[in-house]
Structures are given as structure tokens and as C-alpha cells.
């Protein structure tokens, strides 16, 4: 039963997803909050020789080495006009953890699964798009990031080619 007469009933809990939203350049992106283990002030990163340009390096988090990807470089985004409040999102990726350097964490967005729309199929067959979908929010369109694609080898600002 809806708390307000005439208002649509909220979706059942299994049809709701919570997204951690963050900024990279001027764009807002999101990941499922269940992937986010922690949000930190960026610690000192140790560079790794001959690594791809978007691979910032490694950090030691409580005895675990965590690779760090600079999403601004990876996505080919410009620096925001206002000074960013950079954060490190420590994410679960399979059995590993990875750090994503972002320009700021904005909010937790709760949406119904039916509000998540797939990205249009504009890429060539076999491409791994960085963005798998989008949803509307109060601040505009929020793009859903494909973490697997972001972490795959390939040039910055361009999704890598290969089998899906």
C-alpha cells in the first residue's frame, strides 16, 4: 500500500538497487554499492614502471597491495573546472580489490531496477563498452560503469576490443 493516496507503490526490495555515484571530470558515474568496500582519501601511490598511462600504481592498504586506476585518464575525461575532491573507491572485483581514483563521491542513489536503461549498441560487435547503461537522477543522467571493461587492457578513452 502506498503511503500517499494516488502515488505509485514503491518497487519490492528485490527490485531496488543502490548505486554509489561519483564524478569523473564533468560526468556523473555509478557502480553498484555492493562492489564498493570503502571510500578513502587517496593515499600515496607507488608508480609501477611500464604500466599503462591510466594505471596510477599500487597502494598498501593494511598489508594488501591494491592496484589503482585513474578513471579520469582511463575514460579520457577532462579535469573538472572546480578543484576536485579526489577519492579512492576500493572495489571488489572477483576475488581481488582495485582502487578507482575519482574526482569526488557524490551520493548513494536508490533506484528501481526498471529505471536502469541499457546503453545503446553503438559500439562495434565484440567491443567492451565502459558504460553499460544509465539512469536519471536529480543531477542529470548517471552513467553505469562497466568495471570489467575499465580494468581490461586498452588505450585510455577507448574501450578495448575482444570477446564479451
KALINNOR-V807124 format. One record per residue. PSI is psi in degrees with one decimal (NA if undefined). Layout:
psi=PSI
psi=PSI
This chain:
psi=132.7
psi=139.7
psi=-21.3
psi=125.2
psi=134.9
psi=-14.4
psi=146.1
psi=147.5
psi=141.8
psi=152.7
psi=153.6
psi=154.5
psi=-35.0
psi=-10.6
psi=9.9
psi=142.7
psi=144.1
psi=132.3
psi=135.9
psi=119.5
psi=145.1
psi=162.0
psi=141.0
psi=111.5
psi=-131.5
psi=-4.5
psi=146.0
psi=132.0
psi=169.3
psi=152.4
psi=152.3
psi=130.5
psi=-22.1
psi=-18.3
psi=-22.1
psi=119.1
psi=-38.1
psi=159.0
psi=124.6
psi=157.4
psi=137.4
psi=120.4
psi=175.2
psi=130.6
psi=133.9
psi=116.8
psi=152.6
psi=124.1
psi=146.1
psi=22.5
psi=158.0
psi=153.2
psi=-30.6
psi=-12.2
psi=105.1
psi=-34.8
psi=-149.6
psi=150.7
psi=152.5
psi=107.7
psi=102.3
psi=44.3
psi=-4.3
psi=134.0
psi=126.8
psi=122.4
psi=147.7
psi=127.7
psi=128.9
psi=106.2
psi=-29.4
psi=-45.5
psi=-41.5
psi=-40.6
psi=-3.4
psi=32.3
psi=151.6
psi=155.8
psi=143.5
psi=157.0
psi=-38.3
psi=148.9
psi=128.6
psi=154.1
psi=73.5
psi=142.3
psi=157.8
psi=115.9
psi=117.9
psi=117.0
psi=149.3
psi=132.2
psi=95.6
psi=-128.4
psi=2.0
psi=173.5
psi=148.6
psi=145.4
psi=133.0
psi=119.5
psi=118.1
psi=166.3
psi=-7.4
psi=145.8
psi=131.0
psi=-48.0
psi=178.6
psi=124.6
psi=125.8
psi=119.9
psi=156.0
psi=146.2
psi=-30.1
psi=-11.9
psi=-11.7
psi=118.1
psi=136.0
psi=151.8
psi=145.1
psi=145.4
psi=70.5
psi=-15.7
psi=158.9
psi=150.7
psi=139.0
psi=-6.2
psi=154.1
psi=96.6
psi=143.0
psi=-28.1
psi=127.0
psi=-11.1
psi=-170.3
psi=163.2
psi=153.6
psi=143.9
psi=174.4
psi=-29.5
psi=11.6
psi=-156.2
psi=130.6
psi=124.2
psi=134.5
psi=119.5
psi=139.3
psi=97.5
psi=-38.5
psi=-44.2
psi=-40.6
psi=-35.4
psi=-7.6
psi=152.1
psi=148.6
psi=162.8
psi=149.7
psi=141.9
psi=5.2
psi=129.3
psi=139.2
psi=153.1
psi=152.9
psi=-172.9
psi=147.8
psi=NA
